[in-house]
């Protein structure tokens, strides 16, 4: 399983591929959605998380993957318009 981009494929695509492989393996083993989500979260392949480019791409891929597969562990998205309105109320 490659952990580096190749031939124009970015870190987000590599992250998604990793998640897909884990999901398929865990599904075959009969794991619950919570267990699958934990396995995926534990599989981050690069050293640093924080504010790194790789980690941001991992989180982008994670959100898309979890939404597509109905996995738990996502915070609901807040619409930008709603967030702006909330900021105006707080001021």
Secondary structure, 3 states (H helix, E strand, C coil): CCCCCECCECHHHHHHHHHHHHHHHHHHCCCCHHHHHHHHHCCCCCCCCCCCHHHHHHHHHHHHHHHHHCCCCCCCCCCHHHHHHHHHHHC
